[in-house]
Amino acid sequence: MRSIASLLRILLFAGFAYLFLNYVGTPEDEASVFTTQNWLWAIYAVLVFMYIAFEICIESLRAVLFKTLKPEAQEQYKAEVVAKKERRLAWVKGLYGKLWKAKPVEEEGEILLDHNYDGIKELDNRLPPWWVYGFYATILFAAIYLLRFEVFEDYNQIDEYEQAVAQAKLDLEEYKKTAKDLVDANTVELLTDASDIKAGEGIFTGNCIACHKAGGAGGIGPNLTDDYWILGGGIKNVFHTISEGGRAGKGMISWKTDLKPSEIAQVASYVLSLHGTNPADAKEPEGEMYIDENAPVEDAQVKQDSTGIEVILEDEPVTGDILTDEN
């Protein structure tokens, strides 16, 4: 019996130690620390082993002390152990009786009904108290629910859903701030931090200069420093071109299997930072002039004479070309 009790205590300790270490070591909204830090299993095993050793020492000490007792004292000790077990069993039986309030077999004659079905008799036992009080609790819950949501018109399922969706959107935005590799051509934004531009330059140097030359002057590939783009300029278009590749059969290959989305964003931002550098050996423009419709206009000059209206826009990436609309 003692061995069973010791085994139960060991299992209880092992479960508590696991839950405690997992709770203390696992950051919020992340995987269990036992899956990310495998060395923690060694600490856990040492703790369980030490507790098993403690249980063995206690049982050994109890056995040694028992043997030092005189025969009369040993018998008295055994009697006390038996009495303790009987008291514990009596307490369990008493609790069971209170929960069920069933009549003992010898008293069932008092609740025997006058029903007899082929020798089968029916007893009029009372419902168990736990069942009755549970039923009362459901009635109380229903009354509170009715008053709160139907009479006083507290929030409903639609409100709760909308709040959950709004909170989920906020959590997603916070997550995206640290999960840079979730970016795509629709969500990418121009990176201006010096570290990102430096990283983009390293990626460009390692993968792109064979076709575009150092500084983006253009070789096999087009010049990346002017206003003309074959597949469109701006961070979203450049990101898409790097990720998916250029024109079929004659354009740039797709880099999405070689570069992470965050790396594509860095090299795309670096490419856009080359605009206007005008390297000495720059290749002739290819494609069409790209004007970012969302870019702010820093300066606009309007001139009007008898022949028409001349509008001069000065803004990046436009280099100062004049757009003329004549009547």
LUMGU-906752 format. One line per 10 residues: their letters; for each residue x negated, y negated, z negated of C-alpha. Coordinates in nm, 3 decimals, padded with zeros to 5 digits. Last residue first. Example, Ala and Ser with C-alpha at 12.3 -4.5 7.8 and 13.67 -1.06 7.14 Angstrom:
# LUMGU-906752
sa) -01.367/00.106/-00.714 | -01.230/00.450/-00.780
# end
This chain:
# LUMGU-906752
nedtlidgtv) 00.541/-07.317/07.622 | 00.192/-07.206/07.530 | 00.104/-06.980/07.240 | -00.267/-06.981/07.171 | -00.447/-06.753/06.931 | -00.800/-06.872/06.869 | -01.071/-06.633/06.757 | -01.226/-06.719/06.423 | -01.382/-06.391/06.321 | -01.065/-06.223/06.197
pedeliveig) -01.144/-05.975/05.917 | -01.115/-06.189/05.713 | -00.945/-06.526/05.746 | -00.949/-06.837/05.960 | -00.646/-06.879/06.181 | -00.635/-07.150/06.452 | -00.292/-07.216/06.603 | -00.264/-07.410/06.933 | 00.080/-07.532/07.036 | 00.161/-07.631/07.395
tsdqkvqade) 00.069/-07.842/07.699 | 00.182/-08.187/07.580 | -00.017/-08.159/07.258 | 00.009/-07.971/06.930 | -00.261/-07.861/06.693 | -00.203/-07.630/06.396 | -00.484/-07.534/06.162 | -00.455/-07.241/05.927 | -00.681/-07.162/05.634 | -00.694/-06.886/05.376
vpanediyme) -00.429/-06.665/05.531 | -00.372/-06.374/05.297 | -00.418/-06.026/05.449 | -00.098/-05.823/05.482 | -00.080/-05.842/05.861 | -00.437/-05.718/05.892 | -00.550/-05.814/06.239 | -00.730/-05.549/06.443 | -00.882/-05.632/06.778 | -00.847/-05.341/07.016
gepekadapn) -01.076/-05.055/07.109 | -01.448/-05.088/07.161 | -01.681/-05.381/07.092 | -02.035/-05.367/07.238 | -02.291/-05.190/07.019 | -02.488/-05.384/06.758 | -02.867/-05.386/06.790 | -02.920/-05.708/06.592 | -02.666/-05.624/06.318 | -02.361/-05.853/06.299
tghlslvysa) -02.281/-05.836/05.923 | -01.924/-05.946/05.997 | -01.758/-05.637/05.863 | -01.997/-05.406/05.678 | -01.779/-05.411/05.364 | -01.513/-05.228/05.565 | -01.749/-04.934/05.608 | -01.826/-04.934/05.234 | -01.454/-04.922/05.153 | -01.413/-04.624/05.385
vqaiespkld) -01.716/-04.455/05.222 | -01.565/-04.499/04.875 | -01.213/-04.394/04.972 | -01.352/-04.082/05.142 | -01.545/-04.006/04.822 | -01.227/-04.034/04.612 | -01.043/-03.806/04.855 | -01.321/-03.546/04.815 | -01.556/-03.496/05.109 | -01.645/-03.186/05.310
tkwsimgkga) -01.301/-03.041/05.386 | -01.150/-03.387/05.441 | -01.426/-03.484/05.685 | -01.235/-03.438/06.012 | -01.453/-03.464/06.321 | -01.506/-03.793/06.505 | -01.357/-03.836/06.848 | -01.388/-03.667/07.183 | -01.167/-03.357/07.186 | -00.879/-03.497/06.983
rggesithfv) -00.923/-03.862/06.891 | -01.070/-03.924/06.547 | -01.082/-03.712/06.233 | -00.823/-03.636/05.965 | -01.001/-03.771/05.656 | -01.233/-04.024/05.816 | -00.957/-04.154/06.044 | -00.700/-04.163/05.762 | -00.935/-04.358/05.532 | -01.012/-04.603/05.814
nkigggliwy) -00.641/-04.653/05.881 | -00.554/-04.705/05.513 | -00.851/-04.933/05.438 | -00.795/-05.170/05.727 | -00.881/-05.111/06.091 | -00.698/-04.925/06.365 | -00.777/-04.616/06.570 | -01.015/-04.768/06.828 | -01.107/-05.068/06.616 | -01.232/-05.412/06.716
ddtlnpgigg) -01.311/-05.688/06.468 | -01.686/-05.620/06.449 | -01.907/-05.433/06.199 | -01.817/-05.072/06.267 | -01.966/-05.043/06.614 | -01.835/-04.729/06.780 | -01.974/-04.375/06.762 | -02.250/-04.236/06.981 | -02.444/-04.535/06.862 | -02.283/-04.808/06.652
aggakhcaic) -02.420/-05.093/06.443 | -02.276/-04.941/06.124 | -02.561/-05.057/05.898 | -02.766/-04.751/05.977 | -02.649/-04.591/06.300 | -02.286/-04.499/06.382 | -02.334/-04.148/06.520 | -02.630/-04.011/06.323 | -02.566/-04.278/06.059 | -02.252/-04.104/05.934
ngtfigegak) -02.330/-03.815/05.698 | -02.607/-03.887/05.448 | -02.626/-04.262/05.498 | -02.247/-04.297/05.487 | -02.225/-04.093/05.166 | -02.496/-04.305/05.004 | -02.329/-04.625/05.120 | -01.999/-04.508/04.974 | -02.169/-04.450/04.637 | -02.311/-04.802/04.648
idsadtllev) -01.968/-04.944/04.740 | -01.810/-04.752/04.451 | -02.075/-04.874/04.204 | -02.038/-05.235/04.323 | -01.663/-05.235/04.258 | -01.467/-05.355/04.559 | -01.258/-05.051/04.643 | -00.984/-05.108/04.901 | -00.669/-04.921/04.805 | -00.556/-04.569/04.896
tnadvldkat) -00.189/-04.482/04.840 | -00.072/-04.398/05.192 | -00.398/-04.256/05.325 | -00.436/-04.033/05.019 | -00.544/-04.071/04.655 | -00.506/-03.776/04.419 | -00.886/-03.749/04.394 | -00.902/-04.060/04.177 | -00.732/-03.893/03.882 | -00.817/-04.147/03.608
kkyeeldlka) -00.584/-04.426/03.717 | -00.352/-04.169/03.872 | -00.268/-04.037/03.526 | -00.152/-04.377/03.405 | 00.066/-04.412/03.714 | 00.209/-04.065/03.657 | 00.288/-04.143/03.293 | 00.473/-04.457/03.399 | 00.666/-04.262/03.662 | 00.751/-03.992/03.407
qavaqeyedi) 00.880/-04.256/03.167 | 01.112/-04.392/03.434 | 01.229/-04.040/03.523 | 01.299/-03.957/03.157 | 01.489/-04.282/03.107 | 01.695/-04.213/03.420 | 01.774/-03.860/03.301 | 01.878/-03.977/02.953 | 02.101/-04.243/03.102 | 02.262/-03.987/03.335
qnydefvefr) 02.306/-03.739/03.050 | 02.490/-03.990/02.836 | 02.377/-04.257/02.590 | 02.614/-04.345/02.305 | 02.981/-04.399/02.377 | 03.107/-04.474/02.022 | 03.406/-04.240/02.057 | 03.279/-03.985/02.309 | 02.904/-03.962/02.247 | 02.862/-04.032/01.877
llyiaaflit) 03.206/-03.938/01.745 | 03.231/-03.614/01.942 | 02.874/-03.513/01.861 | 02.929/-03.574/01.490 | 03.246/-03.361/01.494 | 03.080/-03.084/01.697 | 02.783/-03.072/01.458 | 03.015/-03.045/01.156 | 03.208/-02.761/01.322 | 02.884/-02.583/01.414
ayfgyvwwpp) 02.762/-02.616/01.052 | 03.087/-02.463/00.920 | 03.026/-02.160/01.145 | 02.672/-02.126/01.012 | 02.811/-02.144/00.659 | 03.049/-01.857/00.734 | 02.785/-01.643/00.907 | 02.527/-01.689/00.629 | 02.801/-01.614/00.372 | 02.875/-01.273/00.531
lrndlekigd) 03.244/-01.234/00.619 | 03.439/-01.057/00.345 | 03.490/-00.682/00.370 | 03.844/-00.551/00.419 | 03.753/-00.188/00.485 | 03.911/00.036/00.749 | 03.955/00.413/00.731 | 03.877/00.673/00.999 | 04.063/00.996/00.931 | 04.234/01.004/01.267
ynhdlliege) 04.300/00.632/01.243 | 04.405/00.546/00.889 | 04.498/00.197/00.785 | 04.614/00.105/00.438 | 04.311/-00.111/00.378 | 04.025/-00.018/00.144 | 03.888/-00.321/-00.043 | 03.892/-00.178/-00.398 | 03.792/00.170/-00.279 | 03.466/00.023/-00.154
eevpkakwlk) 03.335/-00.003/-00.510 | 03.105/00.305/-00.508 | 02.969/00.207/-00.168 | 02.865/-00.135/-00.296 | 03.077/-00.425/-00.170 | 02.913/-00.654/00.082 | 02.815/-01.004/-00.018 | 02.601/-01.033/00.298 | 02.349/-01.303/00.215 | 02.384/-01.258/-00.159
gylgkvwalr) 02.338/-00.880/-00.129 | 02.026/-00.920/00.081 | 01.882/-01.162/-00.173 | 01.952/-00.914/-00.452 | 01.795/-00.629/-00.254 | 01.484/-00.836/-00.194 | 01.464/-00.930/-00.562 | 01.507/-00.566/-00.666 | 01.222/-00.467/-00.433 | 00.991/-00.727/-00.590
rekkavveak) 01.090/-00.613/-00.939 | 01.025/-00.250/-00.841 | 00.683/-00.339/-00.699 | 00.590/-00.525/-01.017 | 00.701/-00.228/-01.229 | 00.481/00.008/-01.023 | 00.178/-00.219/-01.064 | 00.243/-00.250/-01.439 | 00.265/00.128/-01.472 | -00.065/00.171/-01.288
yqeqaepklt) -00.232/-00.080/-01.524 | -00.096/00.103/-01.827 | -00.227/00.432/-01.691 | -00.570/00.277/-01.633 | -00.570/00.128/-01.983 | -00.502/00.471/-02.138 | -00.779/00.630/-01.926 | -01.029/00.364/-02.033 | -01.108/00.093/-01.780 | -01.443/00.076/-01.598
kflvarlsei) -01.294/00.262/-01.300 | -01.039/-00.016/-01.246 | -01.314/-00.278/-01.246 | -01.497/-00.096/-00.965 | -01.178/-00.056/-00.760 | -01.086/-00.425/-00.799 | -01.439/-00.528/-00.699 | -01.421/-00.311/-00.387 | -01.080/-00.455/-00.294 | -01.208/-00.811/-00.338
ciefaiymfv) -01.526/-00.740/-00.140 | -01.330/-00.582/00.146 | -01.094/-00.881/00.160 | -01.389/-01.123/00.171 | -01.557/-00.920/00.450 | -01.235/-00.942/00.650 | -01.235/-01.319/00.589 | -01.595/-01.347/00.710 | -01.512/-01.146/01.024 | -01.214/-01.373/01.100
lvayiawlwn) -01.431/-01.684/01.067 | -01.712/-01.533/01.277 | -01.466/-01.436/01.552 | -01.327/-01.792/01.564 | -01.676/-01.938/01.587 | -01.758/-01.702/01.875 | -01.429/-01.783/02.047 | -01.525/-02.149/02.032 | -01.810/-02.077/02.276 | -01.548/-02.048/02.552
qttfvsaede) -01.480/-02.422/02.547 | -01.227/-02.496/02.823 | -00.996/-02.197/02.776 | -01.019/-02.194/02.394 | -00.964/-02.572/02.392 | -00.615/-02.508/02.525 | -00.533/-02.704/02.840 | -00.468/-03.076/02.823 | -00.166/-03.296/02.744 | -00.317/-03.417/02.413
ptgvynlfly) -00.673/-03.309/02.343 | -00.727/-02.953/02.209 | -00.979/-02.917/01.925 | -00.768/-02.972/01.615 | -00.458/-02.787/01.735 | -00.652/-02.495/01.888 | -00.870/-02.460/01.579 | -00.562/-02.461/01.353 | -00.359/-02.223/01.569 | -00.645/-01.971/01.588
afgafllirl) -00.724/-01.994/01.216 | -00.355/-01.949/01.123 | -00.320/-01.639/01.342 | -00.638/-01.481/01.208 | -00.537/-01.564/00.848 | -00.197/-01.400/00.891 | -00.351/-01.094/01.055 | -00.598/-01.061/00.769 | -00.322/-01.106/00.509 | -00.113/-00.836/00.678
lsaisrm) -00.409/-00.599/00.682 | -00.472/-00.662/00.312 | -00.108/-00.589/00.229 | -00.122/-00.266/00.431 | -00.446/-00.162/00.257 | -00.285/-00.234/-00.080 | 00.000/00.000/00.000
# end
